[in-house]
Amino acid sequence: MSYRVAVASLDGIEVNQHFGRANEFLIYDIQDETYAFLETRRTAPSCYNHTHTETRFDRVITLLSDCDAIFVSQIGEGAAAYLIQKGVRVFESPYEIEDVLQIAIDQKLLETGKGGGKV
């Protein structure tokens, strides 16, 4: 199977961005047992001064609409519920990107149809 995922990272090494504060997402393709970096997509953070709106969430959802899942270090309950309601799978996974992608492959995480959770 082939999947495309978005990763919230400041340094390209770790999943270390809160969903609402992320101003860029790294895009990876997962193909069978391997993965490859594709591109960086920039956006305005969906939270500003500890407040957010659905409009800001929708901008990020549109930006990542071709992705099967989003990996972030943290996400608030309200934001997670909104994304899952919109069909976006989001996972809290504050670890190294390589480890997270390998877990996704090994555990067939993207094949489960789960709405999200913690890795």
C-alpha positions in Angstrom: 0.0 0.0 0.0 1.0 3.6 -0.5 0.3 6.4 1.9 1.1 10.1 2.2 1.6 11.6 5.7 2.4 15.0 7.1 4.8 15.5 10.0 4.9 18.6 12.2 8.6 19.3 12.7 10.9 22.2 13.3 14.2 20.4 12.6 13.3 17.6 10.2 14.6 15.1 12.8 11.8 14.9 15.4 8.1 15.3 15.5 8.3 18.3 17.7 5.6 20.7 16.8 2.2 21.1 18.4 -0.5 21.0 15.7 -1.8 24.5 16.4 1.7 26.1 16.4 3.0 24.3 13.3 3.9 26.7 10.5 5.1 23.9 8.2 4.6 20.2 7.6 7.1 17.7 6.1 5.4 15.4 3.6 6.5 11.8 3.3 5.3 9.0 1.1 5.2 5.5 2.6 5.3 2.7 0.1 5.1 -0.9 1.4 8.2 -1.1 3.8 9.9 2.1 2.9 9.3 5.9 3.1 10.7 8.9 1.3 10.6 12.7 2.0 8.7 14.6 -0.7 8.4 18.3 0.3 7.8 20.9 2.9 4.5 22.7 3.0 4.2 26.0 4.8 1.1 27.5 6.5 0.1 30.0 9.1 -0.3 28.3 12.5 -3.9 27.4 13.3 -3.7 28.8 16.8 -2.8 32.3 17.7 -2.5 33.7 21.2 -3.9 30.4 22.6 -7.1 30.7 20.5 -8.1 29.0 17.3 -11.0 29.0 14.9 -12.4 26.3 12.6 -11.4 28.5 9.6 -7.8 28.2 10.6 -8.1 24.4 11.1 -9.8 24.2 7.7 -6.9 25.9 6.0 -4.5 23.3 7.3 -6.9 20.5 6.4 -7.0 21.8 2.8 -3.2 22.1 2.7 -2.9 18.5 3.8 -5.9 17.1 2.0 -3.9 14.6 0.0 -2.4 13.1 3.2 -3.7 10.0 4.9 -2.5 11.1 8.4 -0.8 13.9 10.3 1.8 13.2 13.0 2.3 15.9 15.7 4.0 16.2 19.0 0.7 17.4 20.7 -2.8 18.4 19.8 -5.6 19.7 22.0 -8.7 17.6 22.5 -10.9 20.1 20.7 -8.7 20.3 17.7 -8.2 16.6 17.5 -12.0 16.0 17.7 -12.6 18.6 14.9 -10.0 17.0 12.6 -11.3 13.5 13.2 -14.8 14.7 12.6 -13.6 16.1 9.2 -12.0 12.7 8.4 -8.4 13.7 9.2 -6.4 11.1 11.1 -4.1 12.7 13.6 -1.6 11.0 15.8 0.4 12.4 18.8 3.9 11.0 18.3 6.7 13.1 19.9 9.6 11.0 18.7 12.1 10.9 15.9 10.5 11.1 12.5 12.3 7.9 11.3 11.0 6.0 14.3 7.4 7.2 13.9 7.4 6.3 10.2 8.9 2.9 10.9 6.2 2.3 13.6 3.5 3.3 11.1 4.9 0.7 8.7 5.6 -2.1 11.2 2.2 -1.8 13.0 0.3 -1.1 9.8 -1.0 1.9 11.6 -2.4 3.6 8.5 -4.2 0.4 7.4 -6.4 0.2 10.5 -8.8 3.0 9.6 -8.4 4.4 13.1 -9.2 8.1 13.5 -6.0 8.8 15.4 -4.5 8.6 18.8 -1.0 8.2 20.3 1.9 6.4 18.7 
